Amino acid sequence: MIQRTQQVLRGRTAIVTGASSGIGRAIAEQLGAAGAHVFLVGRRVEPMEATRSQIIGDGGDATVVQADVRSPAAVRGIVDRAVAETGTLNIMVNNAGVYDPASICEGDPENWLAMLETNILAVLVGCQAAVRAMRAIKAEGHIVNIASNAAQRRDSGVYGSTKHAVDSISGSLRNELEGDTIRVTNILPGIYATNLSRDWDPAFVQGLLDRAGIDHRVVRGEYLPEDVLTHLKGPMRQIMGDPADVARAVFYAVTQPIDVNVLDICIRPPKRIDLPG
């Protein structure tokens, strides 16, 4: 459940990539409920339209942008559009990510390329475009990059390597911006009830659903229905968190005074389990 707050972000503009489901959707809902105009960026329009309606109902505003963040031109275009339509950009959340559990020995290079382009290149371009826009309009801004608990392990595979890169990007950019009114926060979530699980080993996901008493057959590559994800948050709460928890962490970071630098927030359920590989 999102945190209901006063509309402390009224008049501010936020971009959230990967906003069609999971953590990105929860972040967009949280920022919208706080009054921000949220640009929802993702590949699936229907769920983003539903989120847009919810944000408007909560008193915020939202724009749906269907885009593939692997395209640098698309990412830059989204930033330019947000500034052109609202006159500002205050929050950039680089959340979009893909996951492939295959080992280095058995992995498909095409899947690695998709991870590199989505998890690293899109973050770099998003950061760069946001900084240039914020500087141009002299905005006080926050850039939030969604990494992963996997970045805390040296043996977290190819996916973990991309999140190590996000960790490094966040730290490097933070140093570059010490003289600016732009702060950078790195969020490192553990396992949450999102559709990232569509890329996990189906047997692993099926085991989670069976333990939770949910009657649903898992098919590799298919999105889990929203009602399944909702039910999963309850009985598996100790090992699989609610994306709204991450959204509240983002909200905390972006509502701090600009002279407060929230470097990293590592957030996970009480019990740790590593991503399947």
Secondary structure as UniProt FT lines:
FT   TURN            8..11
FT   STRAND          13..17
FT   TURN            19..20
FT   HELIX           22..33
FT   TURN            34..35
FT   STRAND          37..42
FT   HELIX           45..57
FT   TURN            58..59
FT   STRAND          61..66
FT   TURN            69..70
FT   HELIX           72..86
FT   STRAND          91..94
FT   TURN            104..106
FT   HELIX           109..115
FT   HELIX           116..121
FT   HELIX           122..136
FT   TURN            137..138
FT   STRAND          141..146
FT   HELIX           149..152
FT   TURN            154..155
FT   HELIX           157..176
FT   TURN            177..181
FT   STRAND          182..189
FT   HELIX           195..199
FT   HELIX           202..211
FT   TURN            212..213
FT   TURN            220..221
FT   HELIX           226..232
FT   TURN            233..239
FT   HELIX           243..254
FT   TURN            258..259
FT   STRAND          264..267
//
